[in-house]
């Protein structure tokens, strides 16, 4: 698998879509949460495509896999924060389901990339 540019990665593109969706969704959060859960959610979302880009720029497949693992961790963190936000009534169920569907697609795509890269080094 030869990947010369991170912007060509489907996983990165989905991560960017997810981050954009999260930013729009959190715009309606209470102002009292600006430095709380809003900030946490946004950092988690931005971390996903950022780690894919950084990993893609590294010198080895092993290093790239490390950054993919971080991106997967950020997806889990983001999912938890979104679920908490819904419990706190900051997100309605319909919006939550929409963003979780994109999160699931992103996770599945990243896991596919991870699997392909692992098979390259074994």
FINU-235666 format. One record per residue: x, y, z negated of N, C-alpha, C, O, CB in turn; residue in one letter. Coordinates in steps of 0.05 Angstrom, whole numbers, padded with zeros to 5 digits, always signed. Each point is the difference from the previous one (the first is absolute). Glycine has a CB too. Layout:
BEGIN
XYZXYZXYZXYZXYZa...
***
This chain:
BEGIN
+00017-00024+00000-00017+00024+00000+00018+00025+00000+00015+00004-00019-00052-00029-00006x+00036+00040+00046+00016+00024+00001-00018+00025-00003-00018+00005+00017+00051-00029+00013x-00028+00039-00051-00015+00024-00005+00019+00023-00001+00017+00001-00018-00053-00027-00007x+00033+00044+00044+00019+00022+00001-00010+00025-00014+00016+00017-00008+00001-00036+00050x-00043+00022-00045-00011+00024-00012-00024-00007-00019-00018-00015+00008+00033+00041+00032x-00014-00014-00063-00021-00007-00020-00027+00010+00009-00021-00013-00007+00055+00016-00029x-00036+00018+00052-00026+00010+00009-00014-00020+00019-00024+00003+00004+00042+00043-00009x-00004-00065+00015-00012-00020+00018-00012-00024-00016-00014-00016+00011+00047+00029+00024x-00026-00014-00061-00010-00022-00017-00030+00004-00005-00008+00021-00010+00053-00026-00011x-00061-00015+00026-00028+00001-00006-00005+00003-00030-00018+00015-00008+00009-00044+00048x+00026+00017-00056-00003+00002-00029+00004+00029-00009-00014+00010-00017+00030-00057+00012x+00004+00061+00017+00005+00028-00007-00024+00017+00009-00008+00018-00015+00058-00025+00020x-00060+00002+00019-00023+00016+00010-00024-00003-00018-00014+00019-00006+00031-00025+00053x-00023-00019-00056-00022-00005-00018+00005+00014-00027-00018+00011-00013+00008-00055+00036x+00035+00043-00032+00007+00013-00025-00005+00030+00001-00009+00012-00019+00043-00048+00011x-00028+00048+00031-00005+00028+00003-00030+00006+00001-00009+00019-00012+00052-00015+00038x-00058-00021-00013-00029+00003+00000-00012-00002-00028-00017+00016-00008+00015-00036+00054x+00013+00001-00061-00009-00004-00028+00007+00025-00017-00017+00009-00015+00022-00059+00020x+00019+00060-00003+00008+00023-00015-00018+00024+00007-00008+00015-00018+00056-00032+00016x-00053+00021+00027-00017+00022+00009-00028-00003-00012-00011+00019-00011+00037-00014+00054x-00037-00029-00042-00027-00005-00011+00000+00006-00030-00019+00011-00010+00011-00046+00046x+00029+00026-00050+00001+00004-00029+00001+00030-00006-00013+00009-00019+00037-00053+00014x-00008+00059+00020+00001+00029-00005-00027+00013+00003-00008+00017-00016+00056-00017+00032x-00062-00007+00005-00027+00011+00004-00019-00009-00022-00016+00017-00009+00024-00017+00059x-00007-00024-00058-00017-00011-00021+00005+00014-00026-00019+00006-00015+00018-00050+00038x+00025+00049-00030+00007+00011-00026-00004+00031-00001+00001+00011-00022+00032-00048+00015x-00039+00049+00029-00006+00029+00000-00024+00006-00017-00002+00022-00011+00021-00019+00057x-00037-00022-00049-00025+00005-00016+00003-00008-00029-00019+00002-00015-00007-00009+00057x+00049-00003-00050+00004-00007-00028-00001+00025-00017+00005+00022+00009+00024-00062+00004x-00035+00037-00039-00001+00023-00018+00027+00014-00001+00021-00012+00001-00056-00011-00028x+00034+00049+00025+00025+00016-00001+00016-00007-00025+00025+00002+00000-00047+00035+00025x+00009-00047-00046+00014-00008-00024+00018-00024+00005+00018-00006-00016-00056+00024-00011x+00034-00032+00049+00016-00024+00007+00023+00006+00020+00014-00018+00009-00055-00009-00017x+00044+00053+00014+00021+00007+00020+00027-00012-00007+00014-00010+00018-00039+00053-00009x+00033-00042-00034+00026-00010-00008-00002-00028-00013+00019-00010-00010-00004+00057+00003x-00039-00058+00008-00005-00027-00011-00003-00020+00023+00018-00005+00015-00039+00025-00055x-00002-00032+00041-00005-00022+00018+00002+00009+00030+00008-00016+00017-00037-00006-00052x+00021+00047+00041+00002+00009+00027+00029-00001+00010+00005-00010+00022-00045+00040-00029x+00058-00020-00009+00028+00000+00007+00011-00028+00002+00015-00007+00018-00010+00051-00041x-00013-00062+00004+00009-00028+00000-00009-00014+00026+00016-00014+00013-00017+00014-00063x-00024+00004+00057-00011-00014+00023+00014+00010+00025+00007-00016+00017-00052+00012-00040x+00049+00029+00025+00013+00011+00024+00029-00009+00002+00009-00007+00022-00039+00047-00024x+00044-00041-00020+00028-00010+00001+00001-00029+00008+00017-00008+00016-00004+00040-00052x-00031-00048+00026-00001-00029+00007-00005-00003+00030+00012-00016+00014-00029+00004-00060x-00003+00028+00056-00007-00002+00029+00023+00008+00018+00006-00013+00020-00054+00022-00032x+00062+00013+00005+00022+00010+00016+00024-00019-00001+00015-00002+00019-00030+00049-00028x+00017-00061-00013+00022-00019-00004+00000-00023+00020+00021-00011+00008-00021+00023-00056x-00024-00019+00057-00003-00023+00018+00014+00005+00027+00019-00015+00006-00062+00003-00028x+00035+00032+00038+00014+00004+00025+00029+00010-00004+00017-00005+00017-00061+00014+00004x+00048+00005-00043+00027+00011-00005+00020-00023-00004+00023+00001+00011-00043+00040-00032x+00013-00061+00006+00018-00023-00004+00004-00016+00025+00021-00011+00004-00035+00010-00052x-00007-00001+00064+00003-00014+00026+00020+00015+00018+00017-00013+00013-00064-00006-00017x+00045+00045+00004+00018+00016+00017+00029-00002-00011+00018-00004+00016-00056+00035-00005x+00041-00028-00037+00027-00002-00011+00012-00027+00004+00023-00003+00008-00036+00036-00042x-00003-00054+00029+00011-00027+00004+00008-00006+00029+00020-00013+00005-00049-00002-00042x+00013+00026+00056+00006-00004+00028+00026+00014+00008+00014-00009+00018-00063+00006-00009x+00056+00024-00024+00024+00014+00006+00025-00012-00013+00022+00010+00005-00050+00030-00001x+00025-00060-00019+00023-00013-00014+00015-00017+00019-00009-00006+00022-00016+00007-00065x+00048-00010+00034+00019-00015+00017-00006-00030+00003+00009-00012+00019+00024+00045-00033x-00050-00044-00004-00004-00029+00002-00029-00007-00004-00016+00015-00012+00062-00022-00005x-00053-00017+00027-00026-00010-00004-00006-00005-00030-00022+00005-00009+00024-00026+00055x+00018+00013-00060-00003-00005-00029-00008+00026-00014-00017+00000-00018+00050-00038+00020x-00020+00060+00005-00007+00026-00012-00028+00008+00008-00015+00010-00017+00063+00003+00018x-00055-00017+00024-00027+00006+00009-00021-00015-00016-00020+00011-00008+00038-00002+00055x-00013-00035-00052-00018-00016-00015-00004+00011-00029-00022-00002-00011+00035-00038+00039x+00009+00051-00039-00002+00012-00027-00020+00023+00001-00016+00002-00019+00064-00016+00009x-00046+00031+00030-00018+00023+00001-00029-00008+00007-00019+00013-00008+00058+00015+00022x-00042-00050+00001-00027-00010+00005-00012-00010-00026-00024+00005-00005+00038-00019+00052x+00002+00001-00064-00011-00009-00025-00009+00024-00018-00020-00002-00014+00051-00038+00017x-00016+00062-00002-00008+00024-00014-00026+00011+00011-00018+00008-00015+00066+00003+00005x-00051-00011+00036-00025+00009+00013-00024-00017-00009-00022+00010-00005+00048+00007+00044x-00022-00043-00040-00021-00018-00010-00007+00006-00029-00024+00000-00007+00040-00036+00039x+00003+00041-00048-00005+00008-00028-00016+00026-00001-00018+00002-00017+00060-00025+00003x-00036+00042+00031-00015+00025+00001-00029-00005+00008-00018+00014-00009+00061+00011+00020x-00047-00044+00007-00028-00006+00008-00015-00011-00024-00023+00008-00004+00038-00019+00051x-00003-00006-00063-00014-00011-00024-00005+00023-00020-00021+00001-00012+00044-00046+00019x-00004+00062-00010-00003+00023-00018-00023+00018+00009-00017+00008-00015+00066-00010+00004x-00050+00008+00037-00021+00016+00012-00027-00013-00004-00019+00014-00007+00052+00004+00040x-00035-00043-00028-00026-00014-00003-00010+00003-00029-00023+00005-00004+00036-00038+00041x+00005+00029-00056-00008+00002-00028-00010+00029-00006-00020+00003-00014+00054-00039+00002x-00020+00055+00022-00007+00028-00006-00027+00007+00014-00016+00015-00012+00065-00003+00008x-00054-00022+00027-00025+00005+00014-00023-00013-00016-00022+00012-00003+00046-00010+00047x-00020-00026-00053-00021-00014-00016-00006+00015-00026-00023+00002-00008+00038-00046+00028x+00006+00054-00033-00004+00016-00024-00015+00026+00007-00018+00008-00015+00060-00027-00005x-00036+00031+00042-00014+00024+00008-00029-00004+00005-00017+00017-00006+00059-00001+00026x-00049-00040-00009-00028-00006+00004-00013-00005-00027-00023+00009-00004+00033-00029+00048x+00003+00008-00063-00011-00004-00027-00005+00026-00014-00020+00004-00015+00044-00048+00012x-00007+00064+00009-00003+00026-00012-00019+00018+00015-00005+00023-00006+00051-00027-00010x-00058-00008+00037-00020+00014+00017+00012+00022+00017-00014+00019+00007-00020-00030-00042x+00059+00009+00041+00013+00020+00018-00004-00008+00029+00002+00017+00018+00032-00006-00054x-00039-00037+00041-00004-00010+00027-00026-00016+00000-00005-00016-00019+00056+00013+00028x-00067+00007+00011-00024-00017+00002+00007-00027+00012+00021-00002+00013-00051+00044-00009x+00013-00061-00007+00005-00027+00009+00005-00002+00030+00017-00015+00009-00045-00001-00047x+00013+00031+00054+00003+00000+00029+00027+00009+00008+00013-00012+00017-00062+00020-00012x+00059+00014-00016+00026+00011+00006+00022-00020-00010+00020-00004+00014-00037+00051-00017x+00013-00058-00020+00019-00020-00010+00002-00023+00019+00023-00009+00006-00033+00022-00053x-00012-00024+00056+00001-00023+00018+00014+00007+00026+00014-00017+00011-00057+00000-00031x+00038+00040+00030+00013+00009+00025+00031+00001-00003+00014-00010+00017-00056+00036-00005x+00050-00013-00033+00029+00002-00004+00013-00026-00008+00023-00006+00008-00030+00053-00022x-00007-00064+00000+00011-00027-00007+00002-00018+00025+00018-00016+00002-00038+00021-00048x+00002-00001+00065+00002-00015+00025+00025+00007+00015+00014-00017+00011-00064+00014-00008x+00056+00029-00002+00025+00009+00013+00024-00009-00016+00021-00008+00012-00045+00048+00007x+00023-00039-00045+00021-00010-00017+00006-00029+00005+00023-00009+00002-00035+00043-00036x-00009-00050+00036+00003-00029+00005+00012-00005+00028+00018-00017+00002-00058+00008-00031x+00032+00023+00049+00011-00003+00027+00030+00008-00001+00017-00013+00013-00062+00023+00008x+00051+00011-00035+00028+00009-00002+00017-00021-00014+00022-00007+00009-00037+00055-00011x+00005-00059-00020+00014-00021-00015+00005-00024+00018+00022-00011+00000-00042+00027-00044x-00001-00025+00058+00003-00023+00017+00021+00004+00022+00015-00018+00006-00064+00007-00015x+00049+00035+00020+00020+00006+00021+00028+00001-00011+00019-00010+00013-00054+00036+00012x+00038-00014-00048+00027+00001-00013+00009-00028-00007+00024-00007+00004-00034+00053-00022x-00008-00062+00008+00008-00028-00007+00008-00016+00026+00018-00016-00001-00050+00017-00039x+00019+00005+00062+00007-00013+00025+00029+00009+00009+00015-00017+00009-00064+00015+00004x+00054+00027-00016+00027+00010+00006+00021-00013-00018+00021-00008+00008-00041+00052+00008x+00013-00045-00042+00018-00012-00019+00006-00030+00007+00023-00008-00001-00042+00039-00034x-00002-00045+00042+00003-00028+00008+00018-00003+00025+00017-00017+00001-00062+00007-00022x+00040+00027+00040+00016-00001+00025+00030+00006-00006+00018-00013+00011-00059+00027+00015x+00046+00005-00043+00028+00007-00007+00013-00021-00016+00024-00006+00003-00036+00054-00002x-00003-00061-00020+00011-00022-00016+00008-00023+00018+00021-00013-00005-00049+00027-00034x+00012-00019+00059+00007-00023+00018+00025+00006+00017+00013-00018+00009-00062+00005-00008x+00054+00038+00002+00024+00009+00015+00026-00006-00015+00021-00005+00012-00049+00040+00010x+00026-00034-00049+00025-00003-00016+00003-00027-00011+00021-00006-00012-00024+00053+00001x-00017-00065+00014+00003-00027-00011+00007-00020+00021+00004-00024-00006-00036+00035-00030x
***
